[in-house]
Amino acid sequence: MLPANGWSRRGLLAGASILTAGGAAAARGDRLVDGVVILIDRNEPSVMGHAVSYAANLAKHFADKGARLLIEVVANGKGIDVFRADRTPLAEPLATLRQTLPDLTYSMCASSKAIAEAKEQVTIPLISGASLVPFGIGRVVDLQLKGWAYIHA
């Protein structure tokens, strides 16, 4: 539900993070951002699909302008299913996107993976091209501090 002024909390936070990231990166040159980090923290196919679309559309948008954009998709919490080889509903689109975008990185939270493995009593396989980061949310903040824009899928 939107407040009376029409702004959602998520919209305000996303706008503020993009403006903040742009200000830090703009001091280094004409580029607004060095990269974009997209966080997936829910196990919902539509959310996962939006993240894939965001990555593809952002890459095309910046390529059309002649700019190179680094993109990292980080899976955290229940969102780790997107990069689980045994569960992802998006195996083909993720593989295709990874092949067509050399500046795309897939990262899974190692802490969330360990919790899921302990709970399920299984070893979780990652999709090809995905790597582990110690803490997904820590990776997001690290990239923001380097001037990357943040999108919560």
N, C-alpha and C positions, 0 to 999 in steps of 0.2 A: 504494500500500500504506500502510495506517495504522500508525503506531507502536503499541506495546503499550498506551499510555495512551488510545488511541482518537482522538487529535487529529491532524489533518493539518496540515502546514506552511501550506498555503493557507488552511485554516480559521482557524488562529491569526492569520495576518496580516490576514485580512479582519475578524475580530472586533476585533483591536487597532486597526485603522484606523477602524472605526465608533465604537469607544469613544473614541478620541482626538478624532475629528471632533466627536462629540457633546459632549464636555467643553468644547471651544472655543466651539461654538455655544450651548451652554446658558448660558454666561456672558452672552450677549447677550439672553436672554429665555427663554421657556418652550419654544421650538422646539428639537428635538434637532439638526436639520440644516437648512441653507438649501437644499441641493441634493444630488443624488447623481450621481456620474460613473461611467459603466459603460465599461470598457475591453474592446475586442475586438482581440486581437493574433494571432489564428489564422484561417486561411482554411478554416474548417469550418462547413458549413451549420447543424449542430446548435448550435454555439457562438453563431453569429449569431442563430439563432432564440431561444435562451435570452435573449440581450441584449434582443431585441424584447419578449419576454414579461416580463422583469424590469421594463422601462420601463413597460409597460402596467399591470402589477400594482401597481407602486409608486405610479403616478399615481392609480389607483383607491383604493388603501389610504389614501393621505393625503387624497384628495378626500372619502372617506367620513367622515373625521374633521374635515372642514371646513378642512383645511390646504392651502396651495399649496406644491407642491414643484417646484423646478427640476430638470430631468434633462438631462444631456448624455451622449451616446454618442460615445466617441472611438475611432476606428479607427487602429491603428498597425501597422507591420510588415506581415506577410502578411494581417492583418485588414482592410486597406484595401479588399479586394474587396467588402466589404459595402456600400460607398458608391460603387462603380464602376458607372456607368450601363450599361457594356458587359458586366458580369459578375455583378452581384449576383443571388443566387437569391431575394432577398426584396423585389423592387421594389414589388409591391403592398402587402404588410404595412407596409413602411417609409413609403410614401406615405400610407396610411390612418392610421397612427399619428401621423404629423406633422400631418395635418389635424385630428385629434381632440385632440391635446395641444399647446396653444399654448406651453407652457413647456418644450418638448422641442427640443434642439439636436443636430444631427449634425455632427461634426468629423472631418476626415481629416488625418493627419500629412502635411504638405507634403514633408518629407524622405523619407519612405517612398514617396510618390507620385513624386518625382523619381528615386529609385533604380529603381523599377519602370519608369518611362518610358524611362530610359536602357537598361535591360536588354532591354525589349521593343521599343524603337524605335517607340513610339506615344505619342500624346497621350491621357491618361486622362481621360474625361469623368466628372464627378460627377453623382450623382442630384440631382434637384431638392431644394433645401432644405439640402444639405450645403455646408459651407464648409471652408476650409483653415486649419490652425493650423501654426505653424512646426515644432513637434515634438510629437507626440502624447503622449509620456510627460511632457514638460514641462508640457503643458496639464493632465494629470491631477494632477501635483504642485501646480501653481498653484491648482487648485480645492481640493485637500486642505488647503492652507495657509490657504484662506479658510473652512475649516470644513465642506467638503462630505464626505460619506461616499463611499467607494470600493468598487466591486464589479468584480471581474475575471471577465468572462464566460467 
